[in-house]
Amino acid sequence: MKRNIVIAAVTAAALIGGGTATALAITADDEGPARQADTRASDDDAHDDDTDDRGGAPARASVTGVTAPEAIASALRHTAGTVVSAELDDEDDDGGRTVWEVDVLTPDSTWRGVTVDAGTGKVVDAHTENDEDEGTAAARSALKGASVTAADAAKAVAGKAGRVTSVDLDEDGRSPGWEVESHGSDGHDWLVDLRTAKVTPDHDDD
């Protein structure tokens, strides 16, 4: 009798609640206690934190379509000269888009900052950088006799260690060269020789 009453109560609750009710498992023995098991919808939020952080590398390098050599080529088509640095920047003040910031030293020793959209490869800004004047002599001296450009250095590292996120002339080190940062399975800081394009780990930044 008790069993029939419990089943009837469950049926009534299902009708009133629109078909959703708590399922009750009743023992065969009317004298024994009833076991209650809640049926709940799965919580999708439990999976939201299951993110793939392998490598811990910034996502910016994997979403941009324009490589460092391509950004450098675009900047040089706009402004003639020698590229001294190129860096991927996802915190650009102009709309928050991801861009390449490229520094060009022109033949008349003027420093020009050229901004290249990392998605389209188009130049979106160019301006003179007056605060870089004191580095002109050092850059000229380091690049004298060099045969490896910033684009060459980026290509050399990309072939060895994955996507390049920055390349910068190091004129202050014991041996001037290109400092290159990469993102990939072998992400690292690298030094590229200005004359031989030899790639070695940059242990100074470890």
C-alpha positions in Angstrom: 0.0 0.0 0.0 2.8 2.4 0.9 4.5 1.7 -2.4 1.4 2.6 -4.4 1.0 5.9 -2.5 4.6 6.9 -3.2 4.3 6.1 -7.0 1.1 8.0 -7.2 2.8 11.0 -5.5 5.6 10.9 -8.1 3.2 10.8 -10.9 1.3 13.8 -9.6 4.5 15.8 -9.1 5.5 15.0 -12.7 2.2 16.3 -14.1 2.2 19.5 -12.0 5.9 20.3 -12.6 5.7 19.9 -16.4 7.3 16.5 -16.5 10.4 17.2 -14.3 10.5 15.3 -11.0 12.9 13.6 -8.6 13.2 10.0 -9.3 12.6 7.7 -6.4 14.1 4.2 -6.3 11.9 2.0 -4.1 13.1 -1.2 -2.5 11.1 -4.4 -3.2 10.4 -4.6 0.6 7.8 -2.0 1.6 9.2 -2.0 5.1 12.7 -0.9 3.9 13.8 2.8 3.4 13.5 4.4 0.1 16.7 5.5 -1.7 16.6 8.9 -3.4 18.7 9.8 -6.4 18.5 13.3 -7.9 18.4 13.5 -11.6 20.0 16.8 -12.7 21.0 18.4 -16.0 24.8 18.3 -16.6 26.5 21.5 -15.7 28.3 22.9 -18.9 30.2 25.3 -16.8 32.2 22.4 -15.3 34.0 22.1 -18.6 34.7 25.8 -19.1 37.9 25.7 -17.1 39.2 22.7 -19.0 41.4 24.8 -21.2 44.5 23.8 -23.2 47.4 25.7 -21.8 50.1 23.5 -23.3 53.2 25.5 -23.8 51.8 28.6 -21.9 52.5 30.6 -25.0 50.4 33.7 -25.9 47.5 33.1 -28.3 48.4 36.1 -30.4 51.1 34.3 -32.4 48.7 31.6 -33.5 45.9 33.9 -34.7 47.9 36.4 -36.8 48.2 35.6 -40.5 51.1 37.9 -41.3 54.6 36.7 -40.5 57.5 38.8 -39.4 59.2 38.7 -42.8 55.9 39.6 -44.5 55.3 42.5 -42.1 58.9 43.8 -42.7 58.4 43.6 -46.5 55.2 45.6 -46.2 56.8 48.2 -44.0 59.7 48.6 -46.5 57.3 49.0 -49.4 55.9 51.9 -47.5 59.1 53.4 -46.1 62.5 52.7 -47.7 65.4 52.0 -45.4 66.7 49.3 -43.0 64.5 47.5 -40.6 66.0 47.5 -37.1 63.2 45.8 -35.2 59.8 44.3 -35.7 57.5 43.2 -32.8 54.0 41.7 -32.7 51.8 43.8 -30.5 48.3 42.8 -29.5 47.8 45.9 -27.3 47.8 48.5 -30.1 46.1 51.7 -28.9 44.2 52.1 -32.2 41.2 49.9 -31.8 43.0 47.1 -29.9 43.9 45.2 -33.0 47.0 43.0 -33.3 49.7 44.7 -35.3 53.4 44.5 -36.2 55.4 47.5 -34.9 58.3 48.0 -37.3 61.2 50.4 -36.8 62.9 51.6 -40.0 66.1 53.6 -40.2 66.0 55.6 -43.4 68.9 56.5 -45.6 69.0 60.0 -44.2 69.2 58.5 -40.7 65.6 59.3 -39.8 63.8 56.7 -37.6 60.3 55.8 -38.8 57.8 53.7 -36.9 55.6 51.7 -39.3 52.5 49.9 -38.0 51.4 46.9 -40.1 48.0 45.2 -39.5 48.8 41.6 -38.5 45.7 40.2 -40.2 45.9 42.0 -43.6 49.5 43.1 -44.0 48.5 46.6 -44.7 50.3 49.7 -43.3 47.9 51.4 -40.9 50.2 54.1 -39.5 53.6 55.6 -40.0 55.4 58.3 -38.0 58.8 59.8 -37.2 60.4 58.6 -33.9 62.6 61.5 -32.7 63.5 59.7 -29.5 65.6 57.1 -31.3 68.2 59.6 -32.7 70.9 58.6 -30.2 70.8 55.0 -31.3 71.6 55.8 -35.0 75.3 55.6 -34.8 75.3 52.4 -32.8 72.8 50.8 -35.3 74.9 51.9 -38.3 78.0 50.6 -36.7 76.5 47.2 -35.9 75.0 46.8 -39.4 78.2 47.8 -41.2 79.3 44.8 -43.3 76.2 42.8 -42.3 74.6 40.6 -44.9 71.7 39.2 -42.8 68.7 41.4 -42.6 65.9 41.4 -39.9 63.7 39.4 -42.3 66.5 36.9 -42.9 66.9 36.4 -39.2 63.2 35.9 -38.7 63.2 33.3 -41.5 66.2 31.5 -40.0 64.5 31.2 -36.6 61.1 30.3 -38.0 62.7 27.3 -39.8 64.2 26.1 -36.6 61.8 27.0 -33.8 58.4 28.1 -35.0 56.6 31.4 -35.4 58.6 34.5 -34.7 57.0 37.2 -32.6 59.8 39.7 -32.5 63.2 40.5 -34.1 65.5 43.3 -32.8 69.0 44.4 -33.5 71.3 43.9 -30.5 74.1 46.4 -31.0 75.2 46.4 -27.4 76.2 42.8 -26.9 79.7 41.3 -27.1 78.9 40.2 -30.6 76.2 42.3 -32.4 73.4 40.2 -33.9 69.7 39.9 -34.2 67.7 39.0 -31.1 64.7 36.9 -32.1 61.8 35.6 -30.0 59.8 32.6 -31.2 56.5 30.9 -30.3 56.2 27.2 -31.0 57.1 23.7 -29.8 60.7 25.0 -29.3 59.9 28.5 -28.3 62.9 30.4 -27.1 65.0 33.5 -27.4 67.6 33.3 -30.1 70.6 35.2 -31.5 71.2 35.3 -35.2 74.7 36.2 -36.5 74.7 39.3 -38.7 77.0 37.7 -41.3 76.4 34.0 -41.2 72.7 33.7 -40.1 73.8 31.1 -37.6 71.1 30.6 -35.0 72.0 30.0 -31.3 70.1 30.1 -28.1 70.2 33.5 -26.3 71.2 32.4 -22.8 71.4 36.0 -21.6 67.6 36.1 -21.6 67.0 32.8 -19.8 
